[in-house]
C-alpha cells in the first residue's frame, strides 16, 4: 500500500528557518489532513534556543497539541538527525501525540543510528530509517546495512537522494537491490530532491516499480516543493498524478489553497527550487548546504562557486564543513 508523507513543516523549514507561526502550523496540518495526506512530519528535533514558535523542537514538550480532524487516520512524525539527536530526551510513546520518529543518518553513522532506532522502538514509536545520500553506498555496503535493518524491523527503510543526483535507472537499480535483501514486513520509502528537475519523475519511477512489490511503500513530498536548496517533490503535482493515474483519493486543490494562503509570502521572500547553483552541487555530489554557506559569504558568481565546489575533497562533500570550505573561499575569492 502506498503512503504519502508531507515534509513541509520540517524540510520546508530550511527555507524560512522553521518560522511557521503557531496559527499557520495548525492550519497547514488541518489542511493536509483534509487533502488525505497519510503521514505528516510536524518538524524536527534539534537543539534550539529560540523563544519564538518554530518547528524546530528541543524537546517533546515544545511540540504543540496537534489538531486532528474527525475520522482522520493521519500518522504524525518528527525527524531526528544523528548529528542533533544526542542529548534529546525521548519520552515513552504513550505520553505524547507523535506516532513515529524518522531517523536520518549518513553512512558513517549507520551503526550508531541503528542502535538509537532500537531504543526508539522500545519506547513504543514506529521508526522510519532515512539513509541519507543512499547513493554513496556500494551495493555490498547497502546489502550489509539492510541485513542489520532486518534485525531491527523498522516501519520503513527509506532511500534518500539527498543531493538530487539520481536518474531513473539509478532509482530502479537501488530499489531492486534493497528489495532483494529487505524483509517483506518492512516498508520501503523514497525521498527525492529537485536539483536536476527530476524529483517528481524519479518518484513516479519509484512508485511504478515499487507497487508490484510485496511490501508497503512511502514517498515524501512538500507543498509547492518547499525544501532545502532545490526543494522536494511538489505535493500537489504528486497528488494530481496519483489521482489521475492511480485513482488515489488525494485532493491537490486543497494543497494549492494551503500554498496560496500560508506559504506564498515565504516563496516571495526566500525562494526555493531549481537553480544553477544546485545543479552544480548535484554534478559534484555535494550537499546543497555548501551553497547556503557560500551565499552567506557573498559568493554568488558561477565561476568562483564552481572552483570552490570542485576543490572540496570527496570525503567532506556529504555534509557542510566550514573548516574545509573557508580556506577555499580565501583561495578563490579573498578574505573569508
ABEGO torsion letter per residue (X at the ends): XBBBBBAAAAAAAAAAGGBBBAAAAAAAAAAAAAAGBABBBAEBBBBBABABBBABBABAAABBBBBBBBGBABBBBBBBBAAAABGBBBBBAAABABABBBBBBBAAAAAAAAAAAAAAAAAGBBBBBBBBGAAABBAAAAAAAAAAAAAAGBABBBBBBAAGABBAAAAAAAAAAAAAABBAABBBBBBBBAAAGAAAAAAAAAAAAAAABBBBBBBBBBBGGBEBEAEBBBAAAAAAAAAAAAGBBBBAAAAAAAAAAAAAAAAAAAEBEBBAAAAAAAAAGBBAAAAAAAAAAGBABAAAAAAAAAABBAAAAABBBAAAAAAAAAAAAEBX
